[in-house]
Amino acid sequence: MNKEQIFEFLNENGVAALATTDGERPYLRNVWTIKSDEKGILFHTSKMKDMFTQLMKNKNAEMCFLNEDKSVQIRVSGKARLIEDVTIKNDIVSKRPFLKEIEKQQGSLDFLAVFLLEHCIATVWTMESILAPKEYITLS
């Protein structure tokens, strides 16, 4: 896959397993991504979650995107940067209605943490390439 095909895959398969660490302990959970392009991968969490604290302490993270039907997995590693942009936050809340209730309860969008995973490199895994050496593609 080339870079454009990877971005297409990431945007079509917008749920990723996100790996972070807290000290020596790894943590993995699924996140919904907002958009993937040459700037990086945009995703969100709550500032009350462990994920937020872990990313603020250690910016290094990895995401794994999977399309089981096509037997394709793409791992993307990079550094997470906190984005404080109310326009992006409003857009996210409009696309994720469950966040509107939290915004009402909190009285603002300050609870929402938006991150951009940048300086990304990706590696693609398929059943056909299972024995091939890993190839890394710079995305951002």
N, C-alpha and C positions, 0 to 999 in steps of 0.2 A: 504494500500500500504506500502511496505517496502522501505528502502532507495534506493535500486537499481532500483525499479520500478518508484520511483519518479524521479530519474535522467533520466531514459529513457523517461518519460513523458515530462520533461522539455526540453530535447534535440529534441524531436519530435515536440514540440509546442514552437518554438523558438521566439515567440513574447510575450512580457509580458507588462502589465501595471505597470509602476514604480511610486511609491509614494514617494515624498520628501516633505520637509517643508521649508518655509521661514518665520521665526518668528513663529507666530501662524497660518499662512495660509498654508493649504495643497495644493500640486500640484500633478497632475496625468497625465501621458502621456505614450504612447506605445513606447517600445524600442525593437530592435532586439538583441537577445542574440547571443553570439559567441559559448559558450560551458558551460555546467554545469557538475560539477563533485565534488569529495570530497574536492577540493581546494576552490570551490565556484562557482559563476555564473559570467562569463565574459561578459561584454557589453561595448558599447562605445557611446560617444557623442562628440560634439564639445566644445572646451574650450570657445567659444563665447556664448554658450547657458546658460540659467538660470539654467538648470539641473546641469551643472558643478559647478556653483557658490554655489548652494544649497547643493550639496554633499560635497563640500570642507568646508562649514560651519557646516554642521550636517551630519555625516557619516551614521546615522540611516536611513534605507530605507526598503521598502517592495515591492516585485514584486508579481503580480498575473498572473498566467498562466491559460489559459482556452482552453478546447477542447469541443466546443459546441455540436458536434455530439455525444460524449460519456457522456455528462453532467457531466464533471469533471472539477473542479477548484482547483488549488493548490496555496496557498499563501506562500511566502517565505520571511522571514524578516532576516536582518543581518546588517552588517556594510560595507560600500563601501570604498575600498582602491584604490587610484590612482596607476596605473601600468605604469611606463615609460620604455617600452621595444620596441625598434624599430622593432624587429623581429615580434612581435605580431601585431604591427601597419601595417607593410607591408603585413602580412597575411590578416588582415581585409580589407585593401584597395584592395587586389587581389580578394576578395570575394564580395566586394561592389563597383562595377565599378564607380558609381556616385561620390565616394570619390576621384577618380583619378583626376577629374577636379578641385576639391577644392585644392588638393595637388599642382596641377600646378599653380593655382591662388595664393596660399599662399607661394609657393616656398619650402615647406618642410612639414613634417608630424607633426609639432609642434601644429597644430590646433586640432589634434585628441586626445581626452582624453579617455583612456581605464581604466575601473574600474573592480575590482573584488569584488563582494558581498560575504563576508565571515562571519564566525561565524553564519551560517544560521540555522534557524529552519523552518520547514514547517508544514502546516496543510492542509489536503485534505478534499474537500467537494464534495459529490456526492448526487444525488437525494435520494439514499438509506440511506445516513447517515445524512440527513437534520436535524433530531431531536436529533441526538447523541451528547454527549459532545465533544468538540474539543480535538483532540489528537495531540500533537506536536512531531515531529521527528527531531532529530538533524542530519543535513546534513554535516556540516563542522565546 
